Amino acid sequence: MLADVLEVLGDVLVAVGEARQGPRRVHGRIRLISGEAGDLEIGEEIGGDARVDHRSIILGDVELTGVAVGPHPLRVSYLDEIAERAQVLRIEFDGGVAEWTVPESTNLRKLRKRIGASF
């Protein structure tokens, strides 16, 4: 019981500290599956460093709001530009669905906490 309370308090302190640091940056790529996202067409990919904040991802000129991340990676992929194995996540956002490929070294638990919503 006490361990659970301490764990929750620790998570809260970490979340407050991360929130004070501003948005987190995660290298990856997003491929639009359905819906609309800026100038992206269905099946088109955009890659680079994404700014991740509460319920939003900004990658280049594309801003996704109302973001929710799937509970488990869909599959393992490969990010050529950084020569690293990667995880493909399903994300839903206001206006559509996409696949987000992030490095395998990305801590998905912290990433989900940063975004603040999952499905």
N, C-alpha and C positions, 0 to 999 in steps of 0.2 A: 504494500500500500504506500508506504513512505517512498519507496523506490520509484513508483509510478508518478507520484507528485513531484519528486525531484527531476524526473525525466521531462515532465511537462514544463516545469519552470526553466530547465535548461534549454528546451526548444524555444520557449518564449524569448529568453535572453538572446539566443542566436538570431532569431527572427528580427528582433528589435535592432540588433547590431548590424545585420545585413541591410535592413531598411534604411538605416542612417547612412550607409555607404552608397546608396543610390542603385540604379539598375545594374544587373549583372550582365556580363557579355559572354556569349557562348558562340563558338564558331560552328557553322553547320550550313545546311541548305533546306529549303522548303519547296515541296512540290504540291501544287494545287490539285486536289482530287475532284472537288465539286464546289460550285458557288462562285463568288467573286472576291478578289483580293487585289485592289489597286489595278495595275495594268496587266497582271498575270492572266494567262489563259489556262484552261484546264490542261493538265499534263506538263505545263511549263515549270521549270525550276529556277530558283534564285538562290545564290549562296553568298557567304561572307560571315562577318561578325554580327550577330544579332544582339540587340539590347532587350533584355528580358526583365519585365517588371510585373507588378500585380495585374493579372489578367490581360497582359499585352506583350506582343513581340514586335519589334521593329527591325526589319532587315532591308537595308537599302532604302528605297522609296516606298516599300510596302509596310503598312502598319496594320497588324491584326489586333483587334480588341475583343474582349469577352472570351478570351482563350481558356480552354479546358484541355488537359492532357490525359491521354488514355492511361489505364493502369499498368500496362506492360508493353515492352517493345514489341513491334510486329515481327521484326526480323533483324538479323545482323547484316550490315552492309559495309561499304568501304568509302572513306572520304579521300579521293585521290589527291586533292590539293594539300592535305596535311599528312598523307601516307599513314593513316591510322584506321583501325577497325572502327565501325560506328554502329549505333543503334538507331533504328527507324521507329519513331513514335507517331501515333495518330493524334492529331490535334483537331479540335472543333473550335470555331470562332464565329463571331457575329458575321454571318454571310457565307459560311462554307465549311469545308473539311479539307485538311491537308496532311501530308506526311512530312515530319520534321526529322531530318537526319542529323544526329549530334555525335561527337566523339564518344567512344565506348568508355573513356575515362570520366565522363560527366556523371556526377552524382545525381541520379534521377530523383532521389528523395528530396534533396535540397532544391532541385529545379522545380519540382511540383509545389513545394512550399513557397518558393518565390512567386510562382504564378498564382497560386492560391485556389486552384480549382481543378478537379479531375472528374472523369465520368466513369 
